[in-house]
Amino acid sequence: MHEPGSQLIGNTSSAEGQQTFQAFNPQRQEWIPQPFREATAGEIDRAVTLAAAAFNTYKKVAAPQRAAFLRAIADGIVALGDELINTASAESGLPLARLQGERDRTTNQLRLFADLITEGSWVNARIDSGTPDVRQLQLPLGVAGVFGASNFPLAFSVAGGDTAAALAAGCTVVCKAHPAHPHTSHLVAAVIGKAAQSTGMPEGVFSLLHGATVATGQQLAVHPLLSAIAFTGSFRGGKALYETATRRAVPIPVFAEMGSVNPVFFLPGILKEKGEALAGQFLQSLTMGVGQFCTNPGLFITQTGSEVFMETLLKNIAASPAGCMLTPGILDAYNKGLQQLQQAGAQVLGKAQEAAQQAAPALLQVSAQQALDDPALCHEVFGPSSLHIKANSTEELYRLAAALEGQLTATIHGTEDDLRQHAGLVDILREKAGRIVINGFPTGVAVNHAMVHGGPWPATTPAAGTSVGTAAIYRFCRPVCYQDFPAYLLPPELHNDNPLDIWRLVNGRFSKDMLS
Amino acid sequence: MHEPGSQLIGNTSSAEGQQTFQAFNPQRQEWIPQPFREATAGEIDRAVTLAAAAFNTYKKVAAPQRAAFLRAIADGIVALGDELINTASAESGLPLARLQGERDRTTNQLRLFADLITEGSWVNARIDSGTPDVRQLQLPLGVAGVFGASNFPLAFSVAGGDTAAALAAGCTVVCKAHPAHPHTSHLVAAVIGKAAQSTGMPEGVFSLLHGATVATGQQLAVHPLLSAIAFTGSFRGGKALYETATRRAVPIPVFAEMGSVNPVFFLPGILKEKGEALAGQFLQSLTMGVGQFCTNPGLFITQTGSEVFMETLLKNIAASPAGCMLTPGILDAYNKGLQQLQQAGAQVLGKAQEAAQQAAPALLQVSAQQALDDPALCHEVFGPSSLHIKANSTEELYRLAAALEGQLTATIHGTEDDLRQHAGLVDILREKAGRIVINGFPTGVAVNHAMVHGGPWPATTPAAGTSVGTAAIYRFCRPVCYQDFPAYLLPPELHNDNPLDIWRLVNGRFSKDMLS
């Protein structure tokens, strides 16, 4: 007998719901016994209402204390040790080593945001000390609804980048766990709850809700006290949330990262120089993690000189292992996506050996004309497949680039000669993607200050931003300005004597100076 | 005989439309003879298509050249001299002195943005020089659709803040002129066209479209090559554009400034100290420009000690002159708004003497309970009226503040004792408004670096930003990052040697240093 898993609303476990769901172990192909309760409408309301009350306290917690909270979460995640890794692996089918890496990324992200807010300049303080005296800084939006992603059960989930950025900004968080990994989510949420208590944060600064139905997420999205939504997942899921949020009586911003085909352009010179090596690297990027990255290269475009490259690719893909995907639903969608591509006229160039309940890496191909005629051919198929297009000229290569939808990333491989001869390609791709990579591969997203993980629709909803890196914090803020305030009512970031020693734009000039 | 006014599409005048409209002189109460043609669907398409083509060139124009373009526009506006002021006055009923001030603001804004992009640090360059090497900056979105506002025929219209910010960012602009001032719009558009030619900008960097119907604006908003919309006007108009833009196949951001009631809180101590003086200042802020400012104080809240203040107000408002509004439609909406307030239970405390075709300043009142029960009482009535609410306790004052919708501004008048005793009020209001003013009045928006003219819905659509001040430029940008780029493909802002001498966030540290 297993007592069904419950919601964590503030410091309280809540078990109102009668509807339950189970996680699935995709490696063992079996349901994990313990069920989880679907959150009820009442529980969703309680979580958001508590988060809104907590916000009134949390927004005034000084940055060093918020940072201590984030660091305590990181420490708690580390302290979970193998239990967390094993649980996440059972629920996702992801290998232990990959999850250990993802855990490191998760804790590093939390610490990076802790460092960012401890340093403090991120608030973009601006002071114009004329008449009137006007002082601006970034303030948190309120309660953020964070939707966990299936493909990063740690780094884009309960204590992932969105939660870290929102909590760092001063928002409180109600997280909707991804139903594929409720046990993992529960473990991490319990850590956050303990960290909140040990560092003196208000109850409700974080709550976790479970749910396997669309209705649960939608109920969260329409709650009047919610101020923003962060989501990583499918185009369909992200678009549904976007539509809901923009049609509310009071619309709220949705920061949905909805994936991308991440086109890779291989220019002629470099293919001639190192076609074989590039084929190996490309296939590694394509099949890594069974192709389940938002930045997986699902489209690649060559022009001339691709013979050795393509031969090597086809030889190697046949020998690639099939792999276990995150959920049966994702595997099913992958196989259906490949079928649809073929029905739309794509030709299968090569495929790994099939294996039961596993995804076989695949290479498909369409002509440039087909791709230009039918943009749906270039839509994402989530998984280890990539579509090849051969351009018949540089002009056609540019036309293919210009016809692309918005992307998280776009990549160009070329020698210096290639790149100089195709400088127009960068010009086109900078309108298409949030990140442009030269002579690398899009998988592997560095978490730092300069990273952009975002891009034009349909890569993300139309709110300029990034969901990876320190700039992700700005999604959860808005600027507020204080006019002619006496010092005792101003936040310290805007005091004349700059007590936090932060960089500020003072009368148009960056400095750490005091105001005289 | 008057040849109807035409669209300005790039360098060409276009006169396809057969449907025409006329502007109205509200002072003289007569139609201005020359009609203007409503833009056709074909003209709208040509303007946006040309702007999209121009963007491919304009986005690569170096900042000093873009700055020269902005300055040439400012010079051209000055050179229009009295013709511009007289034309704008005839179409808006605004006094010459007010329009001279607005012209100065308009040209100052253009020059401020020119200075901003010449200095260059605004691009928020971020460099992480590890492995991978990742470098980020803000890039322009594409073609911006700018909708001119009725109440600022210069500063929020054809060459107003939105156009200045968009052109500064590197976007091209298709402007939909407000139909209340087409002649003024035409004069300014011609200046922009000449400035574009004299400074070597690509044709189509700016186009002007006329239209008095909703359809024209909607056709612009759905054009597939449009990337963003900026709007200043009514809640109804802004919301319609927001809905259209978010329901496109590819949604685009809408930065709509939709107005606000701009609540003013008068605390007990200061009312006792200087109730009479405050009454005079408040009435001046309320009636200035016949109350036709987005930041007009349409709501004021007192607690105790308001007797002298209210008496003075009532005495003075009776003696206030009625004034000419921008259009007959706006006057009509003002009078209907006052009627609706009364039907909803508001009591008229005092009103200026009525005059034919003019708006009489008015003060109305509801009880705190009425306001809490019926939030519609606190909706904007555009014009020189303000609604008074008396709170029966500090707790009720806080409840009234917490019940407010999103605002552009919120203002508190208080002595130091008042303010310290009501510190919770700032806490509430910072969630409600983009700008909080202490002991001042919300009308009069400084154009500088720290200003925020924006706020939570329904003050603006939910995209954090400001439509006044240099931070307005970020509405027209998104971050793009370059990974492992060779120097010859990087924009100069991201070169190791920092040739533009801008502030950058290099490995997390602000500096102007070169990278070694």
Contacts between the chains, C-beta under 8 A, distances in Angstrom:
chain1	res1	chain2	res2	distance
A	56	B	427	7.3
A	60	B	427	7.6
A	119	B	508	7.9
A	121	B	510	6.6
A	126	B	449	4.9
A	126	B	450	4.0
A	126	B	471	7.3
A	127	B	450	5.8
A	128	B	446	6.9
A	128	B	448	4.1
A	128	B	449	5.7
A	128	B	450	4.4
A	128	B	451	7.5
A	130	B	446	7.2
A	130	B	448	7.1
A	132	B	437	7.8
A	132	B	440	6.2
A	132	B	444	7.8
A	132	B	446	5.8
A	134	B	435	8.0
A	134	B	446	5.8
A	134	B	448	6.3
A	134	B	450	4.3
A	134	B	451	5.7
A	135	B	450	5.6
A	136	B	449	7.8
A	136	B	450	4.2
A	136	B	451	7.3
A	136	B	452	5.7
A	136	B	471	7.4
A	139	B	430	6.2
A	141	B	464	7.9
A	142	B	431	7.0
A	242	B	246	7.6
A	242	B	251	7.4
A	243	B	246	7.9
A	246	B	242	7.5
A	246	B	243	7.9
A	246	B	246	4.3
A	250	B	406	7.8
A	250	B	456	7.9
A	250	B	457	5.0
A	250	B	458	7.6
A	251	B	242	7.4
A	251	B	457	6.0
A	251	B	461	7.1
A	251	B	462	5.0
A	252	B	462	5.6
A	253	B	462	5.0
A	253	B	463	6.8
A	253	B	464	7.6
A	406	B	250	7.8
A	416	B	486	6.9
A	416	B	488	7.9
A	419	B	486	6.8
A	419	B	488	7.8
A	419	B	489	6.2
A	420	B	488	7.1
A	423	B	489	6.9
A	426	B	489	5.7
A	427	B	56	7.3
A	427	B	60	7.5
A	430	B	139	6.2
A	430	B	480	5.5
A	431	B	142	7.0
A	433	B	480	7.4
A	434	B	478	7.5
A	434	B	479	7.0
A	434	B	480	6.2
A	434	B	481	6.8
A	435	B	134	7.9
A	435	B	480	7.3
A	435	B	481	4.7
A	435	B	482	7.8
A	435	B	483	5.9
A	436	B	480	7.1
A	436	B	481	7.4
A	436	B	482	5.6
A	436	B	483	6.8
A	436	B	485	7.5
A	437	B	132	7.8
A	437	B	483	4.4
A	437	B	484	6.4
A	438	B	482	7.7
A	438	B	483	6.9
A	438	B	484	5.2
A	438	B	485	5.1
A	438	B	486	6.7
A	438	B	489	6.9
A	439	B	484	6.2
A	440	B	132	6.2
A	440	B	483	6.2
A	440	B	484	5.2
A	444	B	132	7.8
A	446	B	128	7.0
A	446	B	130	7.3
A	446	B	132	5.8
A	446	B	134	5.7
A	448	B	128	4.1
A	448	B	130	7.1
A	448	B	134	6.3
A	448	B	508	7.9
A	449	B	126	4.9
A	449	B	128	5.7
A	449	B	136	7.8
A	449	B	505	5.5
A	449	B	507	7.5
A	449	B	508	5.3
A	450	B	126	4.0
A	450	B	127	5.9
A	450	B	128	4.4
A	450	B	134	4.3
A	450	B	135	5.6
A	450	B	136	4.2
A	450	B	481	5.7
A	450	B	505	7.6
A	451	B	128	7.5
A	451	B	134	5.6
A	451	B	136	7.3
A	451	B	481	6.1
A	452	B	136	5.7
A	452	B	479	4.9
A	452	B	480	6.2
A	452	B	481	4.0
A	454	B	478	7.6
A	454	B	479	7.4
A	456	B	250	7.9
A	456	B	478	7.6
A	457	B	250	4.9
A	457	B	251	6.0
A	458	B	250	7.6
A	461	B	251	7.1
A	462	B	251	5.0
A	462	B	252	5.7
A	462	B	253	5.0
A	463	B	253	6.9
A	463	B	463	6.5
A	464	B	141	7.9
A	464	B	253	7.6
A	464	B	474	7.7
A	464	B	477	6.6
A	464	B	478	3.7
A	464	B	479	6.6
A	465	B	478	7.8
A	465	B	479	7.4
A	466	B	479	6.2
A	470	B	508	7.9
A	471	B	126	7.3
A	471	B	136	7.3
A	471	B	479	6.4
A	474	B	464	7.7
A	477	B	464	6.5
A	478	B	434	7.5
A	478	B	454	7.6
A	478	B	456	7.6
A	478	B	464	3.7
A	478	B	465	7.8
A	479	B	434	7.0
A	479	B	452	4.9
A	479	B	454	7.5
A	479	B	464	6.5
A	479	B	465	7.4
A	479	B	466	6.2
A	479	B	471	6.4
A	480	B	430	5.5
A	480	B	433	7.4
A	480	B	434	6.2
A	480	B	435	7.3
A	480	B	436	7.1
A	480	B	452	6.2
A	481	B	434	6.8
A	481	B	435	4.7
A	481	B	436	7.5
A	481	B	450	5.7
A	481	B	451	6.1
A	481	B	452	4.0
A	482	B	435	7.8
A	482	B	436	5.6
A	482	B	438	7.7
A	483	B	435	5.9
A	483	B	436	6.8
A	483	B	437	4.4
A	483	B	438	6.9
A	483	B	440	6.2
A	484	B	437	6.4
A	484	B	438	5.1
A	484	B	439	6.2
A	484	B	440	5.2
A	485	B	436	7.5
A	485	B	438	5.1
A	486	B	416	6.9
A	486	B	419	6.8
A	486	B	438	6.7
A	488	B	416	7.9
A	488	B	419	7.8
A	488	B	420	7.1
A	489	B	419	6.2
A	489	B	423	6.9
A	489	B	426	5.7
A	489	B	438	6.9
A	503	B	510	4.7
A	505	B	449	5.5
A	505	B	450	7.6
A	507	B	449	7.5
A	508	B	119	7.9
A	508	B	448	7.9
A	508	B	449	5.4
A	508	B	470	7.9
A	510	B	121	6.7
A	510	B	503	4.8
A	510	B	510	6.7
